[in-house]
Amino acid sequence: MRLFTARLPALAFLLAGSLPLQAATLSAAEARYLQAHPVATFCVDPDWAPFERINEQGRHEGIGADLLQLAARRVGLRLQLVPTRSWDESLAASQQGRCQLLSFLNQSPKRDAWLLFTTPLFTDANVFITREEHPFIVDPASLVDASIVFPRGTAMEEHFRHDYPNVRVLNTGSEAEALALVSQRKADMTLRSLVMAADTIRNQGWFNLKISGELPAYANHLRIGVRRQDALLRDILDKGVQSISAQERSEIVNRHVAVKMERGIDYWLIGKIVAACAALLLLAAAWNLKLNKLNRELERRSLTDPLTGLANRSLINLQLPRELARVARSGQPLSLLLLDIDHFKRVNDQFGHQLGDRCLQHVAACLRDSIRSSDYLARWGGEEFLILCPGSDSQQALLLAERIRHTLQQQPAPTGQQQTVSIGIASHLPGDDADSLLRRADEAMYRAKHNGRDGVVLHQQHRLASSPH
């Protein structure tokens, strides 16, 4: 599974799709609005290259600038730039009504208070940028004493503060300053657009930085934001946005991030270009190696429970059919244990979910210490765990279950109290498939809970047998 590419001109795969090339068709009401209001004022981020900036001549330029102008031309709208010195100033100008629209931004709950949004002009991934030595970031919720830096006023900061309060958030004035703080070890990471990061790292020469992970739910869906008082203007611009084709978007992106060469026979210049291209190819090869490692890590993550570090249900769903096929070939035994933490809702209600999570980690560690290296241990869901025991018959599975109960009794949970479990066991019988084996283990586990919890029940062909304790 490939998530990124090292060649910037190939970034078209990140772009939001769209449809026709011809001018957008407006309703009678929209046409009347444009006749009465042929010009709309807009504010931008003056320092967000290659997406947008205000250049030395005071003109709006960049990927977002070209896309905005194309959408406006498609509907016959003229745009008038309201210059600002920072993104914070642009947000304030929009809220105060000094500009009718913001050119290129993510939607967020705070911005919904005063803006309406078009469909995305452009979509690309947000990635974690760290120094070379920083480990891959699987789950930001597991980070301790970590810091992340955002340019002030970004929607990603708003979302991240809400979702990951364990990470300390720093602010700075620009994208380049955010990357500089990471490069200088003044922040552990930043979360920025892949397009912007690739362009800035290349232009600034920050090759001690790397991509260390992605938050898929945090992709940039960059839209035009229009003040709520101008709902009809939003509808008009939305038609312009939808008229832009994927090919046009790709051409605009390549215009701003592709390597450009000048004409003319200048051998010294050609030599420098060849050397630069060779350096870029080496960088691309190194980046591809890193991205392959990232993709392998993402694949591992898809089969791992981030809280406990155990395998998750997906891995067991892959492994169980393989073990059943092995049983059919060799006739060796196979047992399955299904465990449920007793009264776990009380733990969350009495001590809170953070301590509840620590209890889950405590039980996971005890289970890990109790099983054989050939067994498969997984978090099945919620407070349930599953152990798949190749080569174990019912009596060996009972001994394992009792060893687990004894281990938990000897090691108090993070609440300071004893944490017990109810365990159901099913051993493979002729005719069993994955569903029937799991169903019998589940029935045995619920019988163990019905019997008073902190117990073990073995499901046999015609009866359920409780283990004495």
Buried (B, 14 or more C-beta within 10 A) or exposed (E): EEBBBBEBEEBBEBBBEBEEEEEBEBEEEBBEBBEEBEEBBBBBBBBBBBBBBBEEEEEBBBBBBBBBBBBBBBBBBEBEBBBBEBBBBBBBBBBEEBBBBBBBBBBBEEBEEBBBBBBBBBBBBBBBBBBEEBEBBBEBEEBEEBBBBBBBBBBBBBBBEEBBEEBEBBEBBBBBBBBBBBBEEEBBBBBBBBBBBBBBBBEEEBBBBBBBBBBEEBBBBBBBBBBEEBEBBBBBBBBBBBBBBBEBBBEBBBEBBEEEEEEEEEEEEEEEBEEEEEEBEEBBEEBBEBBEEBBEBBEEBEBBBBBBBBBBBEBBEEBBEEBBEBBEEEEEBBBBBBBBBBBBEEBBEEBEEEBBBBBBBBBBBBBEEBBEEEBBBBBBEEBBBBBBBBBBBBEBBBEBBBBBBEBBEEBEBBBEBEBBBBBBBBBBBEEBEBEEBBBBBBBBBBBBBEBEBBBBBBBBEEEBBBBEE
